[in-house]
Amino acid sequence: MTMKHMAPLADLARCLDVPVPEDTDDEHQRWTLYQRAIGCEACHPQLLAAVLLDPDDVLVAAVVTQMMEWVEAPGRERWIASVRTEKDRRYASRRAGEVDILRLQGAIPNLDRELLATWTDWLQIRLAETTTVVGTLDQLARHGRTKRIRRTAAQRLME
């Protein structure tokens, strides 16, 4: 790990009031620190500084994808821009859009089978487990991509 990356990791650890990982070259140890920071809004600036310098593209993409659930729409672009590959930026952008749908509880006007088919399994199961919108649950129960999604939505409709 370069000295350039050590300072943001130390700042992040200090913000979380935890020690710097023993082996900062170990992406698993950095991931543990990053996961903790994802849940701590006060440490998000330090987390962004750390991932901007993290050498592991996969780890950066994973952090940014998770951050889409924590950051409001205006701040997401900075996070998405920190991802190094176009494919990963598209994935993070898609997740940001899915988070918006999730926050609406899937209350999408004119939701039909075709639109539902464009939603990822991640979004469909999260909605099947959490939405209170009867029309969305009905569509998921009838047209959800997997048996688990359809069963979960159908069970929730009967509650």
Secondary structure, 3 states (H helix, E strand, C coil): CCHHHHHHHHHHHHHHCCCCCCCCCCHHHHHHHHHHHHCCHHHHHHHHHHHHHCCCHHHHHHHHHHHCCCCCHHHHHHHHHCCCCHHHHHHHHHHHHHHHHHHCCCCCCCCCHHHHHCCCHHHHHHHHHHCCCHHHHHHHHHHCCCHHHHHHHHHHHHC
